[in-house]
């Protein structure tokens, strides 16, 4: 009930449309009384008293009432559909806004396919509770009460007989509602799992084709789809038994009502018209019961979907996004003091790490895969928070700063160069929203990307494709570097920024990065010696621990971990540059 009440609160955002729908529901429902009343008039007055002069006027009243009822129903359907679209849009935007405010670690535990399922499927399913559920349930309840009031007015004894099946129907539907909720929940979870597999397979279609694992991918999707079908079928089996039983009980009530009506008519207690009007009214009285099946499904599925949506909305926001200090300037003096960090229950990714980067210095992080290099950058951007120690920037603990301000001071080129499926101009403008085309081309020139962008048919308006699929790995990295150059931040974070470049292009980009690194702090992760050789400080990491640090020449002379790393991992002469 608390979930339902929370869903209903959304309708208060549109009070005019909600009120109009309610008024039309009451008017439309009240008009159902005309048909049984007209039927009784035809039998007990026109036929019994031989009044042919009343046929036309009585029929006209009946037709006018039916026309008015259908007209109101049409208008109400339009208003309700408009209300549903507005509510769905509102909740989707609220959910998307919430997703943007969640911490990165939340996304580590939830697949993209499942998240997409909640936004695309669960939100409209939840809102159907308001339109198909609440609105129809309210109309059904009004219709039931109005028709029952009419029947009580005509004969309370026959009304009680007519209502005899209701307790049995109520017990059966209440039991099935409780029984089916976990079934619908399992079906929704199976649907999310299938969507997650579909999303992953589509995103990795090139890998699937390259390794010719289409049959295995199909088998995995087939298994998920079958599981979804099985979960859904368990609900259908129950409904195939419950709702025919409900219809049997309800329709048996007709025989009961007609039998008692005939007995009381023969004994002179009722008129034939009253019994016939009860027979007509029965259809309107039990019409709401015929809606129990779809309404029950709507309520159950809607509440399950709402719980999944509200679970995301109720997740605590990432802290200090906007709150915190916002210094007027940033010099870029970064200090890691005995910093430790662990991902979930895994072994420590960083252990007691101490590094100092003075303003304008370039710090190179080297080490084997899994050494903790990218974790250092993730902690500096506050995508994750240290489990021990602290990080300071210009003497201020990182946790005291606004994350929004901090990230605005950083230029981050990630290992996976990601481009959105929109124009190159829009991809670049992420770094500087008001940049002119001249500034965009200058950044592209500096990143050695202008040539292939000029060669594209639409230039800056070229669509990048999904995840930048229209460009090569090297081209995507150069575009990412251009984006960082355009931002011109006081602190640069380069995670394998030149890993996909050929030697010639790398030299040109290195020149651009050298100009960019001037007078600003830069953290560089690289597996190429040319990328780190000129660094002011090289830090060698191994399983999250700092093995040694110093300049290239110092570490080569020491002939320890860094020298061995150069010999095994760097395909370049490890001797100091002359």
RAGIBEL-V197748 format. One record per residue. PHI is phi in degrees with one decimal (none if undefined). PSI is psi in degrees with one decimal (999 if undefined). D_LAST is the distance of its C-alpha to the last C-alpha in Angstrom with 2 decimals. Layout:
PHI&PSI&D_LAST ; PHI&PSI&D_LAST
This chain:
none&-35.5&75.77 ; -65.7&-37.2&72.97 ; -65.7&-43.8&70.66 ; -61.7&-43.5&73.41 ; -61.5&-37.1&73.99 ; -68.3&-36.7&70.28 ; -64.7&-43.0&70.37 ; -63.3&-29.8&73.46 ; -61.8&-23.3&71.81 ; -65.2&-31.5&69.67 ; -67.0&-23.1&72.86 ; -68.0&-12.6&73.45 ; -72.4&-18.6&70.58 ; -128.8&69.5&72.95 ; -63.7&-34.8&76.36 ; -66.1&-49.2&78.15 ; -66.1&-38.3&77.43 ; -64.4&-43.0&78.13 ; -66.4&-42.1&81.46 ; -62.1&-41.7&82.46 ; -62.4&-40.6&81.82 ; -64.8&-43.7&83.94 ; -62.2&-44.6&86.83 ; -66.8&-33.5&86.87 ; -63.4&-43.4&86.77 ; -64.0&-46.7&89.86 ; -64.2&-45.0&91.73 ; -62.5&-40.3&90.84 ; -70.1&-39.0&91.91 ; -62.3&-30.2&95.18 ; -70.3&-12.4&96.29 ; -67.0&-19.9&96.54 ; -70.2&-20.0&99.89 ; -64.4&-41.0&101.49 ; -63.9&-50.4&101.73 ; -64.4&-34.0&103.68 ; -66.9&-42.8&105.85 ; -65.2&-39.5&106.66 ; -61.1&-45.3&107.43 ; -65.0&-36.1&109.86 ; -66.5&-40.1&111.51 ; -60.9&-41.3&112.08 ; -81.2&-50.3&113.78 ; -82.9&-19.8&115.67 ; -113.4&-60.5&116.68 ; -66.8&-46.7&116.51 ; -79.9&-50.0&117.73 ; -63.4&-35.3&119.87 ; -105.8&8.2&121.59 ; 53.6&60.7&121.61 ; -117.3&74.6&119.67 ; -63.6&-22.4&118.25 ; -66.8&-16.8&117.80 ; -95.1&-3.1&114.85 ; -62.4&-50.9&112.90 ; -63.6&-47.3&111.01 ; -65.2&-39.8&110.06 ; -66.3&-43.1&108.98 ; -63.6&-39.1&106.88 ; -62.6&-40.4&105.34 ; -61.5&-44.0&104.29 ; -62.7&-46.3&102.67 ; -64.8&-42.9&100.75 ; -61.2&-39.4&99.64 ; -66.5&-41.6&98.34 ; -64.8&-42.2&96.39 ; -62.0&-46.3&94.93 ; -61.8&-39.2&93.95 ; -64.6&-43.8&92.36 ; -69.6&-34.9&90.26 ; -64.4&-45.4&89.24 ; -62.8&-37.6&88.08 ; -64.1&-40.2&86.25 ; -63.0&-47.4&84.38 ; -63.2&-40.0&83.41 ; -66.8&-37.9&82.40 ; -61.6&-42.4&80.20 ; -63.7&-46.1&78.38 ; -62.4&-42.9&77.90 ; -65.8&-41.5&76.71 ; -64.9&-39.5&74.18 ; -63.3&-41.9&72.80 ; -64.5&-41.2&72.62 ; -62.9&-43.8&70.86 ; -61.8&-41.1&68.17 ; -66.1&-42.3&67.53 ; -65.3&-43.0&67.41 ; -62.2&-43.9&65.06 ; -61.5&-43.9&62.69 ; -63.5&-46.4&62.87 ; -69.8&-38.1&62.18 ; -61.6&-44.9&59.38 ; -64.5&-40.5&57.60 ; -62.7&-41.0&58.22 ; -68.1&-42.0&56.85 ; -64.5&-41.4&53.73 ; -60.6&-39.0&53.15 ; -64.5&-42.4&53.53 ; -58.5&-36.5&51.00 ; -71.4&-19.1&48.40 ; -99.4&4.1&49.12 ; -86.3&151.3&48.81 ; -70.2&155.8&45.86 ; -57.8&-36.4&43.28 ; -63.0&-25.0&44.57 ; -65.9&-40.2&47.95 ; -71.4&-22.8&46.50 ; -64.6&-26.0&44.92 ; -102.2&-6.7&48.51 ; -127.1&127.0&50.22 ; -73.8&153.2&49.63 ; -62.3&-38.7&49.29 ; -62.2&-40.8&52.37 ; -67.1&-41.1&54.51 ; -63.4&-43.2&53.45 ; -62.4&-36.9&54.26 ; -62.8&-39.5&57.61 ; -68.3&-38.5&58.50 ; -74.2&-45.2&57.67 ; -81.9&-36.9&59.21 ; -106.1&-46.2&62.14 ; -69.0&-35.4&63.02 ; -64.3&-52.2&63.30 ; -64.4&-33.3&65.94 ; -63.7&-39.8&67.71 ; -64.2&-43.5&67.92 ; -72.3&-20.2&69.29 ; -64.1&-22.6&71.93 ; -60.5&-37.9&73.56 ; -72.0&-46.0&74.39 ; -82.6&-60.4&75.69 ; -75.9&-32.8&77.13 ; -84.2&-74.0&77.67 ; -62.3&-46.9&78.78 ; -63.0&-49.0&80.32 ; -69.5&-37.1&82.27 ; -63.9&-40.9&83.15 ; -64.5&-44.9&84.49 ; -62.7&-40.2&86.47 ; -64.5&-42.2&87.76 ; -64.1&-43.9&88.86 ; -60.6&-45.0&90.61 ; -61.8&-42.5&92.33 ; -61.7&-46.1&93.47 ; -67.2&-41.5&94.90 ; -65.4&-46.2&96.58 ; -66.7&-39.6&98.20 ; -64.4&-37.7&99.24 ; -62.1&-41.3&100.82 ; -62.6&-43.9&102.77 ; -67.0&-39.5&103.93 ; -61.8&-37.1&104.98 ; -65.3&-37.1&107.00 ; -77.9&-44.5&108.81 ; -164.3&108.6&109.40 ; -70.8&-29.7&107.72 ; -66.3&-47.4&109.27 ; -68.5&-28.9&107.83 ; -65.4&-42.9&104.47 ; -62.3&-39.8&104.28 ; -63.2&-41.7&105.04 ; -62.9&-33.6&102.31 ; -86.7&-1.5&99.74 ; -55.7&-39.1&100.53 ; -70.6&-17.6&97.56 ; -58.3&-46.0&95.01 ; -57.5&-39.2&94.49 ; -67.6&-39.5&93.77 ; -64.8&-42.3&91.31 ; -62.3&-43.3&89.59 ; -63.6&-43.6&89.21 ; -66.3&-44.9&87.84 ; -70.3&-36.2&85.28 ; -64.4&-41.6&84.09 ; -62.8&-43.9&83.59 ; -68.5&-34.4&81.64 ; -61.5&-45.4&79.44 ; -66.8&-37.9&78.32 ; -69.2&-36.7&77.99 ; -83.5&-20.0&75.92 ; -58.3&-49.7&73.26 ; -63.9&-27.4&71.14 ; -67.8&-43.5&71.60 ; -66.1&-35.4&70.24 ; -63.4&-43.8&67.35 ; -63.7&-36.9&66.48 ; -65.9&-40.9&66.78 ; -65.4&-41.0&64.41 ; -65.8&-37.6&61.83 ; -66.4&-36.4&62.15 ; -64.9&-42.5&61.67 ; -62.9&-40.8&58.47 ; -63.5&-41.1&57.18 ; -65.0&-42.3&57.96 ; -63.7&-35.9&56.24 ; -64.4&-42.8&53.13 ; -64.8&-42.8&53.01 ; -61.1&-44.3&53.65 ; -61.9&-46.1&50.85 ; -63.4&-42.5&48.34 ; -67.3&-38.6&49.47 ; -68.5&-40.8&49.28 ; -66.2&-32.4&45.82 ; -106.0&28.3&44.67 ; -61.5&-33.0&46.71 ; -66.8&-40.6&43.73 ; -67.0&-38.9&42.90 ; -61.3&-44.2&46.61 ; -70.7&-39.6&46.85 ; -63.2&-36.9&43.59 ; -97.4&7.7&44.83 ; 46.7&50.0&48.44 ; -109.2&27.2&49.83 ; -55.3&-42.7&52.32 ; -61.3&-40.2&55.29 ; -68.1&-40.0&53.82 ; -63.1&-41.6&52.95 ; -63.4&-42.4&56.50 ; -61.2&-41.2&57.97 ; -65.3&-43.3&56.20 ; -68.3&-39.5&57.39 ; -59.9&-42.4&60.84 ; -62.6&-44.0&61.12 ; -66.0&-39.8&60.22 ; -66.6&-40.8&62.67 ; -63.6&-40.4&65.41 ; -62.9&-41.3&64.91 ; -60.7&-44.0&65.26 ; -61.7&-40.0&68.44 ; -64.6&-43.7&69.83 ; -64.1&-41.0&69.27 ; -69.6&-35.9&70.86 ; -67.4&-30.2&73.71 ; -62.8&-34.3&74.61 ; -71.1&-44.4&75.42 ; -61.7&-38.2&77.32 ; -61.1&-43.5&79.47 ; -63.4&-42.2&80.54 ; -66.6&-32.4&81.34 ; -64.5&-20.9&83.36 ; -98.3&-44.4&85.69 ; -67.6&-49.2&85.73 ; -73.2&-34.1&86.36 ; -61.8&-35.1&89.22 ; -65.4&-40.1&90.78 ; -62.5&-44.7&90.46 ; -64.0&-38.3&92.07 ; -61.6&-45.4&94.87 ; -65.0&-44.3&95.72 ; -65.4&-46.0&95.59 ; -72.9&-25.3&97.68 ; -64.2&-27.0&100.20 ; -64.1&-26.3&100.88 ; -63.7&-47.2&102.33 ; -60.3&-41.9&105.04 ; -62.1&-45.1&105.78 ; -65.6&-44.2&106.02 ; -65.9&-38.3&108.24 ; -63.1&-49.7&110.48 ; -67.0&-35.9&111.15 ; -62.7&-41.9&111.43 ; -64.7&-41.8&114.05 ; -61.2&-47.1&115.99 ; -72.5&-25.5&116.05 ; -70.9&-43.5&116.96 ; -64.4&-30.4&119.91 ; -86.1&-0.2&121.02 ; 84.9&7.2&120.87 ; -81.5&-24.4&118.07 ; -132.1&157.7&115.61 ; -93.1&156.6&115.96 ; -58.4&-36.6&114.54 ; -62.1&-36.3&112.32 ; -65.1&-43.6&110.75 ; -64.4&-42.3&109.85 ; -65.5&-40.3&108.45 ; -65.2&-34.5&106.43 ; -65.2&-37.3&105.05 ; -65.4&-39.9&104.06 ; -68.6&-43.9&102.20 ; -66.5&-27.6&100.69 ; -57.2&-40.4&99.57 ; -58.3&-40.5&97.00 ; -75.3&-31.0&95.53 ; -70.7&-41.1&95.80 ; -97.0&-1.0&93.96 ; -58.6&-43.0&91.54 ; -58.7&-32.4&89.11 ; -68.3&-33.9&89.42 ; -66.6&-18.9&88.38 ; -88.1&-3.3&85.15 ; -60.3&-40.9&84.37 ; -60.1&-59.2&82.42 ; -64.3&-36.2&79.91 ; -66.9&-39.3&79.85 ; -63.5&-42.9&79.23 ; -62.1&-42.6&76.33 ; -62.5&-46.4&74.94 ; -64.4&-46.0&75.23 ; -65.7&-50.5&73.80 ; -64.0&-38.4&70.85 ; -65.6&-41.0&70.28 ; -70.4&-35.9&70.24 ; -63.3&-46.0&67.89 ; -62.9&-40.8&65.53 ; -63.6&-39.7&65.93 ; -61.5&-38.5&65.00 ; -69.0&-39.1&61.76 ; -68.6&-47.1&61.00 ; -66.8&-25.9&62.02 ; -62.3&-38.4&59.91 ; -72.1&-46.4&56.81 ; -61.1&-33.4&58.23 ; -84.8&-4.9&59.08 ; -67.3&132.9&55.62 ; -58.3&139.4&54.11 ; -65.3&159.2&51.59 ; -62.1&130.4&47.99 ; -76.2&153.7&48.19 ; 57.2&36.5&46.81 ; -68.6&-50.3&46.04 ; -109.2&-23.9&47.39 ; -76.8&150.6&48.44 ; 121.9&175.9&46.18 ; -72.1&149.1&44.30 ; -133.8&80.1&42.65 ; -57.3&149.1&40.56 ; -66.8&-34.6&40.37 ; -134.2&161.4&36.58 ; -133.6&117.0&33.70 ; -81.3&-33.8&30.66 ; 98.1&28.9&29.02 ; -88.1&105.4&28.93 ; -110.8&132.0&29.33 ; -132.0&126.3&30.34 ; -100.6&119.7&31.43 ; -112.6&103.9&33.81 ; 48.1&47.3&34.90 ; -81.2&133.4&35.30 ; -128.2&151.1&37.13 ; -157.9&142.3&38.40 ; -133.1&132.2&40.50 ; -82.4&115.1&41.53 ; 49.7&-126.7&45.31 ; -99.3&14.9&46.34 ; -79.0&173.8&43.11 ; -68.3&156.4&40.94 ; -55.5&130.9&38.69 ; -82.3&-30.0&35.77 ; -135.7&134.9&34.19 ; -132.5&116.8&35.13 ; 47.2&50.5&34.65 ; -85.1&129.3&31.33 ; -128.1&116.7&29.89 ; -139.6&142.1&26.91 ; -125.3&127.3&26.31 ; -117.3&112.6&24.55 ; -79.1&157.4&24.71 ; -53.0&130.0&25.40 ; 87.2&-5.8&22.50 ; -84.8&152.7&20.28 ; -107.7&122.3&19.01 ; -108.3&120.3&20.18 ; -100.2&132.2&19.22 ; -109.3&119.6&22.02 ; -127.7&161.0&21.48 ; 150.9&168.4&24.02 ; -68.7&167.6&26.57 ; -58.4&133.5&29.31 ; 87.4&9.1&31.80 ; -75.3&-19.0&29.46 ; 108.7&12.2&30.64 ; -64.2&-51.0&27.75 ; -66.4&-29.5&30.08 ; -62.0&-37.3&32.67 ; -57.7&-45.4&30.49 ; -69.0&-37.0&30.46 ; -64.3&-33.4&34.17 ; -74.1&-35.3&34.97 ; -69.6&-32.9&33.08 ; -83.4&-5.9&35.09 ; 63.0&30.6&38.19 ; -66.6&-30.1&39.10 ; -133.1&158.2&39.89 ; -108.6&140.3&40.73 ; -61.1&144.7&39.40 ; -88.9&-10.8&41.97 ; -159.0&155.1&40.69 ; 75.4&-167.0&38.60 ; -153.7&158.9&37.69 ; -118.5&131.8&35.06 ; -119.4&145.4&34.87 ; -130.8&118.8&33.53 ; 55.0&34.9&33.68 ; 84.9&-5.5&35.88 ; -100.4&126.5&38.42 ; -56.2&138.1&39.12 ; -59.1&-33.9&38.43 ; -69.2&-13.5&42.03 ; -86.8&-9.7&43.37 ; -94.9&151.1&41.74 ; -68.3&129.1&43.27 ; -62.6&-38.0&41.56 ; -60.3&-45.9&42.25 ; -65.6&-45.3&40.51 ; -59.7&-49.6&37.57 ; -67.8&-24.4&36.91 ; -71.6&-20.1&37.28 ; -90.0&-5.7&34.26 ; -108.3&140.7&32.06 ; -109.2&116.3&30.40 ; -118.6&114.4&30.45 ; -106.1&108.9&29.08 ; -81.2&164.9&30.54 ; -62.7&-41.1&29.58 ; -95.0&109.1&32.73 ; -74.8&106.1&32.65 ; -99.7&130.7&36.31 ; -122.3&137.4&38.20 ; -77.1&154.9&41.87 ; -78.4&63.8&44.43 ; -146.2&-170.7&44.83 ; -69.5&157.7&43.38 ; -61.9&-35.2&39.69 ; -59.4&-47.7&40.77 ; -66.2&-34.9&42.38 ; -63.8&-40.2&39.39 ; -74.2&-35.6&37.11 ; -68.1&-9.4&39.74 ; -57.8&-33.6&39.53 ; -79.1&-32.5&36.61 ; -152.1&102.5&38.46 ; -63.0&-29.8&42.15 ; -103.8&18.5&42.80 ; -68.1&141.5&39.80 ; -83.3&166.8&40.77 ; -62.2&-34.8&39.99 ; -61.3&-41.1&37.66 ; -67.0&-37.7&35.63 ; -63.6&-45.6&35.67 ; -67.1&-34.7&34.40 ; -64.1&-41.4&31.66 ; -65.8&-39.9&30.44 ; -65.6&-39.8&30.73 ; -61.4&-45.6&28.76 ; -63.8&-30.5&25.90 ; -93.0&6.9&25.94 ; 59.4&38.1&26.24 ; -114.5&-8.0&29.74 ; -64.1&-34.7&31.94 ; -62.1&-50.0&32.21 ; -76.7&-23.1&33.90 ; -70.9&-41.8&35.98 ; -60.4&-36.3&37.27 ; -72.9&-19.3&38.09 ; -68.4&145.6&40.20 ; -57.6&-39.4&43.88 ; -106.6&7.4&44.36 ; 59.0&-126.7&40.98 ; -66.7&-18.9&40.67 ; -90.1&5.5&44.06 ; -64.0&131.6&42.94 ; -78.3&129.8&44.01 ; -71.2&-23.4&41.17 ; 85.0&167.3&43.51 ; -61.6&121.9&43.94 ; 56.8&27.3&40.66 ; 75.6&30.1&38.99 ; -65.1&-16.9&40.30 ; -81.4&-3.2&40.27 ; -124.9&155.1&36.47 ; -73.5&170.0&33.87 ; -60.3&-43.3&31.64 ; -64.8&-39.9&28.62 ; -65.6&-40.7&30.90 ; -62.9&-39.6&32.32 ; -67.7&-37.5&28.97 ; -66.1&-36.1&28.07 ; -65.9&-38.2&31.52 ; -66.1&-38.9&30.97 ; -66.7&-38.9&27.72 ; -61.0&-37.6&29.72 ; -64.5&-41.3&32.33 ; -67.8&-38.2&29.92 ; -62.9&-39.1&28.54 ; -65.1&-36.1&32.18 ; -68.7&-34.2&32.98 ; 52.8&57.9&30.20 ; -85.7&162.5&30.59 ; -73.8&-21.7&29.34 ; -129.1&130.3&28.05 ; -109.5&138.6&26.35 ; -124.0&114.2&26.79 ; -118.1&106.8&24.94 ; -101.6&98.4&26.29 ; 54.9&42.8&24.52 ; -65.7&-22.2&24.43 ; -117.4&17.4&22.40 ; -67.0&-27.0&23.76 ; -102.3&16.1&26.11 ; -101.9&145.0&23.92 ; -74.1&170.2&22.83 ; -59.9&-42.3&19.25 ; -65.8&-48.3&20.08 ; -64.3&-38.1&22.00 ; -60.1&-41.2&19.49 ; -62.6&-41.3&16.83 ; -66.6&-42.2&19.63 ; -68.9&-36.4&20.82 ; -60.6&-38.3&17.45 ; -61.8&-43.5&17.42 ; -63.4&-41.8&20.96 ; -67.5&-33.4&20.25 ; -64.6&-40.1&17.52 ; -65.6&-39.1&20.26 ; -69.4&-35.2&22.76 ; -72.7&-16.2&20.89 ; -59.8&129.9&20.79 ; 62.2&24.3&23.37 ; -146.8&150.8&24.52 ; -76.9&139.3&24.19 ; -139.4&128.8&22.87 ; -105.8&123.7&23.41 ; -121.0&130.3&21.59 ; -110.3&127.8&22.75 ; -156.0&154.3&20.82 ; -108.4&1.3&20.63 ; -104.2&132.6&17.56 ; -64.7&-33.4&14.18 ; -62.3&-26.1&12.82 ; -75.2&-32.0&15.48 ; -109.0&-10.5&14.67 ; -58.7&-37.8&10.95 ; -90.2&8.1&10.95 ; -66.3&148.4&14.35 ; -70.7&-30.5&15.57 ; -147.6&129.8&17.48 ; -110.8&126.5&17.72 ; -112.1&122.2&21.29 ; -97.4&119.1&22.29 ; -108.9&146.6&25.93 ; -147.6&114.3&28.48 ; 51.3&42.7&32.08 ; 82.3&1.4&31.81 ; -111.8&146.5&30.51 ; -84.2&112.3&27.27 ; -81.8&-44.7&25.85 ; -162.2&161.4&22.78 ; -149.1&152.9&20.52 ; 160.4&-173.9&17.38 ; -78.7&170.1&13.76 ; -58.5&-46.3&11.63 ; -64.4&-42.5&10.21 ; -62.8&-42.7&13.85 ; -73.0&-33.5&15.45 ; -66.7&-42.1&13.58 ; -64.3&-31.1&14.52 ; -70.5&-24.6&17.96 ; 53.5&48.3&18.32 ; -120.3&-133.4&21.05 ; -58.7&-44.8&21.97 ; -65.5&-43.1&18.62 ; -62.0&-40.8&17.12 ; -66.1&-37.8&20.37 ; -64.1&-39.9&20.26 ; -62.0&-42.6&16.92 ; -67.1&-34.8&18.51 ; -96.0&-35.9&21.74 ; -107.1&-26.3&21.23 ; -101.8&119.9&17.83 ; -85.9&46.1&17.83 ; -140.4&150.5&14.04 ; -55.9&120.6&11.87 ; -75.7&-2.7&11.64 ; -66.7&148.7&8.78 ; -55.7&144.2&6.30 ; -67.5&142.0&3.80 ; -95.9&999&0.00
